[in-house]
Structure formats: C-alpha cells, structure tokens
C-alpha cells in the first residue's frame, strides 16, 4: 500500500470519516501470510483501519439477503424489514456467533455465560484472529474442479446472459438450506408462527424461483446483491474460453461481491478492476461503489472523502 494512501486512510479513521471493514476474504488472505510476525503486523494495520467492524461471512450475508428480499416481496411483510439483522458485525463475530447451550444449566447461569461469550467476541480483534488455526472454507482444488467442469461442458454458443443465469441459479440451488432457514426466520422468528418442522422442497421451490426470476428480470436492482455480483464475475470469466479459473479468483470474487454490494469505495488490483468494469458485468450487477486498481486514483478517491492535508 502506498504511504500516502495509508496516511490518508489513517487520517480518515481518526476523523471518523471512513473505516475499512474486515471480511471473510481478507481473513483467508491474512492467515496465508507467513512468517507469523508479518501476519500479526498486517493484522494490526487492519485493526487500526477497521474500527472493529466487519462484514459477516458470505453464507450469513446470503441468508440475510434472502430474508430481506422475501420480506420486501410481500406487501404485508414489509413492516418487518426493520427487524432483519444487518450484514455488519463486530470483528469477533464475523465467523458466526456461538453460544453454550445446555438444558441442565440454570437459566440465570446460561444467560450469564451468553453475556460473557458476547463480551469476549466484541473484544476480539484481527490480531487475535491471526493466531487462530486455519479455518479456510474453500478447498484448494476448487479452481481445478471448476476448470474440469468447463472442459466437460464447453461454453459453445452460450451468451453472457446464459452463463449468468446458470451461475446465479447454481448459487441459489446450492443455498436451498439457507433459503429454508430464511423462510423459518420469517414465519417462526418474526411472525411467531408454530415451527412447521422440515420444509419439503415443494414448499421452498416457489421462493427459489422467485429469487432467480426477480434477479434476472430486474437487472442492476438489489435483489440478492452479493450473489448477483459473484455470479456475474464467474460468468464473465467463462466468456473467455482461454482463461482458466484461478484459485485466487474464488476469494477475489467473494471479496469483490461483499465490497461492491455494501461499501462506497473498493481498492483492489487492476485485473479485478478490469473484470468488474467489463461491459457485461456492468449491465447486470447492482453497484453504487467506486472501484479502482490504480494507486493514484485510489489516493484521489480517499482525498475526496478525507480532504487533502
């Protein structure tokens, strides 16, 4: 990171004008840094700029996006939108919240233990996470498996629209359990209805179709934004038959999806900037975020927020 840019970001944090949130992809990049001293030093800089704020992991964000869309799709449910959890959290909770549970413990002790766990999570920082064992979700052969599938099923004359529909449909289908949980969160958690038990696929199929249909019909509208962005990036890569999916793409696209969907400025490298700014991607993704891979442009964007000094 250029010294001028780092100084501007620090000044912006001090003045309360900006922060640089931590997220799951940054965590995966962080834990790959060696030696450990360098990793911890990087983590401390992240702590300095993040103001103890993070975007939740991509799986929780997906579920929250499903919940918000399904509520906003039903006029009678829209008043419940304010009860949906935000995609933001304290750094200590971005991997998820885990509380002790036991029917044998007194309620008072259980409540106290939950508060202790909550307080510990709120105090945890990136420098603490840097010392945790590797919790990387994406297996190292993900890109290889994607490339094998691309070889088995060539693009042929498929258009970007075809590929985007295929990618987005696969995301939604893969997340059937999270869509189910979103339905339960609405009916049981927000409406107070009795838990129906296991939901058969026939029950959630309309919701899956609605999610995909709305995302394809209303291009650039925020339906399930992080997944729309990630699907578009994968589709754009598939448009180039000579360009193989790289392992770094998996984390880069997740990082871009979270940043472009929920941040104002995304500072990244030039190849990812070029991919995001490609004509096809720009035609479909919901985005109100400035992106650049050029250091001089990055300085100018941050100066516009912080001011020159």
C-alpha angles and dihedrals in degrees: 000000000000113000093236092054093048091050091050092050091049091050091049091053092048091051093046093241099119146359133197107228122218118233144176096269092051088051092053090050091046097054090052092061116105144224098046094234090061091047092053092047090053090047091053091054089050089051090051093054101035099063088215091296128128141167112246119252115285093253093056091044089053092053092047090050091052091049094048094048095047091050094047091046090063114065093207091052098049094093086065093062092093090062095061114109116249122248087238126087144156114286092248091061104043092101089054139278118275122184130181114256130192134150089208095063122089112254092239092054092046092052090048092050090051090054091049091051091047093050091048091051092050091052095049115106137192090263088060092048090051088068095051121104115267110281097176111160101195112079114230092245097057094107092047091053091049091051092049090053091049089053092049092048108033118203091239108169096339114139126222088258090056092049093045091052090048094049095045092045090052091051092052094044091049089052097052090123091054092049087051090051090049090054090050091047089056100042100037105021101039104022096036094229122156115274106260095205119226113007114221118227089251088065097052098035093088090053092050091049091047092052094050095040095050093046092052096041097046103046115193091015118123102251101136096344104183092050093044089055096045092047091050093052093051090047091052091052090052090054088070105068091192095052114087122205109257125212090241089058091070094062095033092056092048089049092049092046093055095041097045093046099047111017135071099221129026117195111193141132128301099252093055091044090053092049094049092047094051114123097246095048093048091052094061112026125091104232137157094163130110112231128190140162093188115101094212092051090047090055091049092050093050092044088056088059101037102027127233120293 
